[in-house]
């Protein structure tokens, strides 16, 4: 690990909360980091050396599994005879079946959109792991409504409520994984989230393939019921996992952040690599607070109204990025079309000149 003199370094004021920080500061007095010493091998190889954080991330990916499962089983359920008998509005022979079928399917996506918009506020307010518990509770309520549905409106409401939980999980679970993961294996752990979504779709296809032969309503109710099983496992397990160190630092709980980081990295609190990461997290949190204070000085007082206003600001930023992405895609198509037209003209000119010769 490289060091440089104190005169060239940026000093991070230590917290006064614990003696362990004073010991670490004494070990590194007068020096600052110029290079990062890795915790271990990068990529998927690092998952076998950081088994605890990999286990925590794997548990959090159950949120992606639920999202993929719900995406997979509904397509097969819509063609089951017993399901169509219970909800004739979506059968092919019913009037306006396309609209009612599309509405029932889209309600989950609508709920997911609403859930993602407010997941950030909940994650900052309650912490990452407790907001996951709230999302699981909401998703379970939606699953109960869908499993016990006796009419079309009850099923649609259940899809909407379940979508709220799905959207929150799809937003908060990757955030939690990103914040607890060491830099060397952060990308590999986030890949597990995407893998869990695809794995959930595959599981849903095989489950509905088996239940469609059942001679009663359980042919479609059982897949709805099974989707609720991973939720309690996730909510029960996530309670025993450590808080995100980044979230703790954002709340001014720096000592607890160092302790949580030590638990995640399975290292003593005076380890230089972990102390460097802890300092970087604190510096980044302080930087983000300064940026927010500069851009929105009128929203710095911690009141419910200001918190909701700040959430609206973040939603506007998200929608602005979506709009810009759409504009870039449209412009890229125009550029490609112009490039193709230009190259075609050049080819025609070359052919014309060769014929004239």
C-alpha positions as CSV (number, residue, x, y, z in Angstrom):
1,X,0.0,0.0,0.0
2,X,1.4,3.4,-1.0
3,X,1.5,6.4,1.3
4,X,2.4,10.0,1.0
5,X,3.3,12.8,3.4
6,X,0.7,14.5,5.6
7,X,1.3,17.8,3.9
8,X,-0.1,16.4,0.7
9,X,-3.0,14.5,2.1
10,X,-6.7,15.4,2.7
11,X,-7.4,14.9,6.4
12,X,-10.6,13.1,7.4
13,X,-11.6,14.2,10.9
14,X,-12.0,11.1,13.1
15,X,-15.2,10.5,15.0
16,X,-15.0,10.9,18.8
17,X,-17.2,7.9,19.4
18,X,-14.8,5.0,20.0
19,X,-11.3,4.1,21.0
20,X,-10.8,1.8,18.0
21,X,-10.7,4.8,15.7
22,X,-8.1,6.4,17.8
23,X,-5.9,3.3,17.6
24,X,-6.3,3.2,13.8
25,X,-5.5,6.9,13.5
26,X,-2.4,6.4,15.6
27,X,-1.2,3.6,13.4
28,X,-1.6,5.8,10.3
29,X,-0.7,9.2,11.8
30,X,0.8,11.6,9.3
31,X,0.1,9.4,6.3
32,X,-2.7,9.1,3.7
33,X,-3.5,6.4,1.1
34,X,-2.6,6.9,-2.5
35,X,-3.4,3.4,-3.7
36,X,-6.0,0.8,-2.8
37,X,-4.9,-2.5,-1.4
38,X,-7.5,-5.1,-2.5
39,X,-9.3,-7.4,-0.1
40,X,-8.7,-10.4,-2.4
41,X,-9.1,-11.6,-5.9
42,X,-11.5,-9.7,-8.2
43,X,-14.5,-11.2,-10.1
44,X,-16.2,-14.5,-9.3
45,X,-13.0,-15.8,-7.8
46,X,-13.4,-13.4,-4.9
47,X,-16.8,-14.8,-4.0
48,X,-15.1,-17.9,-2.5
49,X,-12.8,-15.8,-0.3
50,X,-15.5,-13.4,0.9
51,X,-18.1,-16.0,1.6
52,X,-20.0,-14.0,4.3
53,X,-20.8,-11.0,2.1
54,X,-21.6,-13.3,-0.8
55,X,-24.1,-15.1,1.5
56,X,-25.6,-11.7,2.4
57,X,-25.9,-10.7,-1.2
58,X,-27.4,-14.1,-2.2
59,X,-30.1,-13.7,0.4
60,X,-30.9,-10.2,-0.9
61,X,-31.2,-11.6,-4.4
62,X,-34.4,-13.4,-3.4
63,X,-36.1,-10.1,-4.3
64,X,-35.0,-10.6,-7.9
65,X,-36.2,-14.2,-7.7
66,X,-39.7,-13.0,-6.8
67,X,-39.7,-10.5,-9.6
68,X,-38.7,-13.1,-12.2
69,X,-41.1,-15.7,-10.8
70,X,-44.1,-13.4,-11.1
71,X,-43.1,-12.4,-14.7
72,X,-42.9,-16.1,-15.7
73,X,-45.9,-17.9,-14.3
74,X,-48.6,-15.4,-15.3
75,X,-48.1,-16.1,-19.0
76,X,-48.9,-19.8,-18.5
77,X,-51.7,-19.1,-16.0
78,X,-53.6,-17.0,-18.6
79,X,-54.3,-20.1,-20.7
80,X,-55.3,-22.5,-18.0
81,X,-58.9,-23.7,-18.3
82,X,-59.7,-23.5,-14.6
83,X,-58.3,-19.9,-14.5
84,X,-60.5,-18.9,-17.5
85,X,-63.5,-20.5,-15.9
86,X,-63.0,-18.4,-12.7
87,X,-62.3,-15.2,-14.7
88,X,-64.2,-15.4,-18.0
89,X,-63.3,-11.7,-18.7
90,X,-59.9,-12.8,-20.0
91,X,-61.0,-15.7,-22.1
92,X,-60.6,-15.4,-25.9
93,X,-64.4,-15.7,-26.4
94,X,-65.3,-12.8,-24.1
95,X,-65.9,-9.3,-25.4
96,X,-62.9,-7.0,-24.8
97,X,-60.8,-9.9,-23.6
98,X,-57.6,-8.3,-24.9
99,X,-58.2,-5.2,-22.8
100,X,-59.0,-7.0,-19.5
101,X,-56.2,-9.5,-20.0
102,X,-53.7,-6.6,-20.7
103,X,-55.0,-4.6,-17.7
104,X,-54.6,-7.6,-15.3
105,X,-51.0,-8.2,-16.6
106,X,-50.1,-4.5,-16.6
107,X,-51.2,-3.8,-13.1
108,X,-48.2,-5.6,-11.7
109,X,-45.9,-3.3,-13.8
110,X,-47.8,-0.2,-12.7
111,X,-47.4,-1.2,-9.1
112,X,-43.8,-1.9,-9.7
113,X,-43.3,1.6,-11.2
114,X,-45.0,3.3,-8.2
115,X,-42.9,1.1,-5.8
116,X,-39.6,2.0,-7.4
117,X,-40.4,5.7,-7.3
118,X,-40.8,5.7,-3.5
119,X,-38.4,3.0,-2.7
120,X,-35.5,5.4,-2.3
121,X,-37.3,7.5,0.3
122,X,-38.1,4.4,2.3
123,X,-34.6,3.0,2.0
124,X,-33.1,6.3,3.3
125,X,-35.7,6.6,6.1
126,X,-35.9,3.1,7.4
127,X,-32.5,1.7,6.3
128,X,-31.9,-0.7,3.4
129,X,-32.6,-3.9,5.2
130,X,-35.8,-2.8,7.1
131,X,-37.2,-1.4,3.9
132,X,-36.8,-4.8,2.3
133,X,-38.9,-6.2,5.1
134,X,-41.6,-3.7,4.4
135,X,-41.5,-4.5,0.7
136,X,-41.9,-8.2,1.5
137,X,-44.9,-7.5,3.7
138,X,-46.6,-5.5,0.9
139,X,-45.7,-8.2,-1.6
140,X,-47.2,-10.9,0.7
141,X,-50.4,-9.0,1.1
142,X,-50.7,-8.8,-2.7
143,X,-49.9,-12.5,-3.0
144,X,-52.7,-13.4,-0.5
145,X,-55.2,-11.3,-2.5
146,X,-54.2,-13.0,-5.7
147,X,-54.3,-16.5,-4.3
148,X,-57.7,-16.0,-2.7
149,X,-59.2,-14.0,-5.6
150,X,-62.8,-14.9,-6.3
151,X,-63.5,-12.2,-8.9
152,X,-61.6,-10.2,-11.5
153,X,-61.4,-6.9,-9.5
154,X,-59.9,-8.7,-6.5
155,X,-57.2,-10.3,-8.7
156,X,-56.4,-6.9,-10.3
157,X,-56.0,-5.2,-6.9
158,X,-53.8,-8.0,-5.7
159,X,-51.6,-7.6,-8.8
160,X,-51.3,-3.9,-8.1
161,X,-50.4,-4.4,-4.4
162,X,-48.0,-7.2,-5.2
163,X,-46.4,-5.0,-7.9
164,X,-45.7,-2.3,-5.2
165,X,-43.6,-4.8,-3.2
166,X,-41.9,-6.2,-6.4
167,X,-40.9,-2.7,-7.5
168,X,-39.5,-1.8,-4.1
169,X,-37.5,-5.1,-3.9
170,X,-36.2,-4.6,-7.4
171,X,-34.9,-1.2,-6.3
172,X,-33.6,-1.8,-2.8
173,X,-32.1,-5.2,-3.1
174,X,-29.5,-4.2,-5.7
175,X,-28.8,-1.1,-3.7
176,X,-28.1,-3.1,-0.5
177,X,-25.9,-5.5,-2.5
178,X,-23.9,-2.7,-4.0
179,X,-23.3,-1.0,-0.7
180,X,-22.2,-4.1,1.3
181,X,-20.0,-5.5,-1.5
182,X,-16.2,-5.0,-1.6
183,X,-15.1,-3.1,-4.7
184,X,-13.4,-6.2,-6.2
185,X,-16.5,-8.4,-6.3
186,X,-19.2,-5.7,-6.5
187,X,-19.9,-6.4,-10.2
188,X,-20.0,-10.2,-9.7
189,X,-22.5,-9.9,-6.8
190,X,-24.8,-7.6,-8.9
191,X,-24.7,-10.2,-11.6
192,X,-26.3,-12.6,-9.1
193,X,-29.3,-10.2,-9.0
194,X,-29.8,-10.5,-12.7
195,X,-29.3,-14.3,-12.6
196,X,-31.9,-14.6,-9.8
197,X,-34.5,-12.9,-12.0
198,X,-33.9,-15.3,-14.9
199,X,-33.8,-18.2,-12.5
200,X,-37.2,-17.1,-11.1
201,X,-38.7,-17.1,-14.6
202,X,-37.4,-20.6,-15.2
203,X,-38.8,-21.9,-11.9
204,X,-42.1,-20.4,-12.7
205,X,-42.3,-22.1,-16.1
206,X,-41.6,-25.5,-14.6
207,X,-44.1,-25.0,-11.7
208,X,-46.9,-24.0,-14.0
209,X,-46.0,-26.8,-16.4
210,X,-46.7,-29.2,-13.5
211,X,-49.7,-27.6,-11.9
212,X,-51.6,-27.1,-15.2
213,X,-52.5,-30.8,-15.1
214,X,-54.3,-30.5,-11.7
215,X,-58.1,-31.0,-12.1
216,X,-59.3,-28.1,-10.0
217,X,-58.6,-24.4,-9.2
218,X,-55.4,-25.2,-7.5
219,X,-53.9,-25.5,-11.0
220,X,-53.6,-21.7,-11.0
221,X,-53.9,-20.9,-7.3
222,X,-50.9,-23.0,-6.3
223,X,-48.4,-20.9,-8.4
224,X,-49.8,-17.8,-6.8
225,X,-49.4,-19.4,-3.4
226,X,-45.8,-20.6,-4.0
227,X,-44.6,-17.1,-4.9
228,X,-45.2,-16.1,-1.3
229,X,-42.8,-18.7,0.2
230,X,-39.5,-16.9,-0.5
231,X,-40.7,-13.7,1.0
232,X,-40.8,-14.7,4.6
233,X,-37.4,-16.4,4.2
234,X,-36.0,-13.1,2.9
235,X,-37.6,-10.9,5.6
236,X,-36.5,-13.3,8.4
237,X,-32.9,-13.6,7.1
238,X,-32.4,-9.9,6.3
239,X,-33.0,-8.9,9.9
240,X,-29.9,-10.7,11.0
241,X,-27.7,-9.1,8.3
242,X,-25.7,-5.9,9.1
243,X,-26.8,-2.5,8.1
244,X,-25.3,-0.8,5.1
245,X,-22.2,1.1,6.2
246,X,-23.0,3.9,3.7
247,X,-26.5,4.3,5.2
248,X,-25.1,4.4,8.7
249,X,-22.6,7.1,7.7
250,X,-25.4,9.1,6.1
251,X,-27.1,9.1,9.5
252,X,-24.0,10.2,11.3
253,X,-23.4,6.8,12.9
254,X,-19.8,6.5,11.9
255,X,-18.7,4.1,14.7
256,X,-21.5,1.7,13.9
257,X,-20.6,1.9,10.2
258,X,-17.0,0.8,11.0
259,X,-18.4,-2.1,13.1
260,X,-20.7,-3.2,10.3
261,X,-17.9,-3.0,7.8
262,X,-15.7,-5.1,10.0
263,X,-18.5,-7.7,10.3
264,X,-19.0,-7.8,6.5
265,X,-15.3,-8.0,5.7
266,X,-14.5,-10.4,8.5
267,X,-11.5,-8.2,9.5
268,X,-10.5,-6.4,12.7
269,X,-11.6,-2.8,13.0
270,X,-8.0,-1.6,12.8
271,X,-7.3,-3.2,9.5
272,X,-5.8,-0.6,7.1
273,X,-7.8,-1.7,4.0
274,X,-11.1,-1.5,5.8
275,X,-10.2,1.8,7.5
276,X,-9.4,3.2,4.0
277,X,-12.8,2.1,2.7
278,X,-14.5,3.5,5.7
279,X,-12.9,6.9,5.2
280,X,-13.9,6.8,1.5
281,X,-17.5,6.1,2.4
282,X,-17.5,9.0,4.9
283,X,-15.9,11.3,2.4
284,X,-18.4,10.4,-0.3
285,X,-21.4,10.9,2.0
286,X,-20.1,14.3,3.1
287,X,-19.6,15.2,-0.6
288,X,-23.2,14.3,-1.5
289,X,-24.5,16.3,1.4
290,X,-22.5,19.3,0.3
291,X,-23.9,19.0,-3.2
292,X,-27.5,18.8,-2.0
293,X,-26.9,21.7,0.3
294,X,-25.6,23.8,-2.6
295,X,-28.3,22.8,-5.1
296,X,-31.3,22.8,-2.6
297,X,-30.4,25.1,0.3
298,X,-34.1,25.6,1.2
299,X,-34.7,21.9,1.7
300,X,-31.9,21.2,4.3
301,X,-34.1,21.3,7.4
302,X,-35.1,17.8,8.4
303,X,-38.9,18.1,8.2
304,X,-41.5,15.7,6.6
305,X,-42.4,18.3,4.0
306,X,-38.7,18.8,3.0
307,X,-38.1,15.1,2.8
308,X,-41.0,14.6,0.4
309,X,-39.9,17.6,-1.7
310,X,-36.5,16.1,-2.0
311,X,-38.0,12.8,-3.1
312,X,-39.9,14.7,-5.8
313,X,-36.6,16.3,-6.9
314,X,-35.0,12.9,-7.2
315,X,-38.0,11.5,-9.2
316,X,-37.7,14.4,-11.6
317,X,-34.0,13.7,-12.1
318,X,-34.9,10.0,-12.8
319,X,-37.5,11.0,-15.4
320,X,-35.1,13.5,-16.9
321,X,-32.6,10.8,-17.5
322,X,-35.2,8.5,-19.0
323,X,-36.2,11.3,-21.4
324,X,-32.5,12.0,-22.3
325,X,-32.0,8.3,-23.0
326,X,-35.0,8.3,-25.4
327,X,-33.6,11.3,-27.2
328,X,-30.2,9.7,-27.5
329,X,-31.7,6.6,-29.0
330,X,-33.8,8.6,-31.5
331,X,-30.7,10.7,-32.5
332,X,-28.6,7.5,-32.8
333,X,-31.1,6.1,-35.3
334,X,-31.0,9.3,-37.3
335,X,-27.2,9.3,-37.3
336,X,-27.1,5.6,-38.4
337,X,-29.6,6.4,-41.2
338,X,-27.5,9.4,-42.4
339,X,-24.3,7.3,-42.3
340,X,-25.9,4.5,-44.3
341,X,-27.3,7.0,-46.9
342,X,-23.9,8.7,-47.2
343,X,-22.0,5.4,-47.7
344,X,-24.6,4.4,-50.3
345,X,-24.0,7.7,-52.2
346,X,-20.2,7.1,-52.1
347,X,-20.7,3.6,-53.5
348,X,-22.9,4.8,-56.3
349,X,-20.3,7.5,-57.2
350,X,-17.5,5.0,-57.4
351,X,-19.6,2.7,-59.6
352,X,-20.5,5.7,-61.8
353,X,-16.8,6.7,-62.2
354,X,-15.8,3.2,-63.0
355,X,-18.4,2.8,-65.7
356,X,-17.4,6.1,-67.3
357,X,-13.8,4.9,-67.4
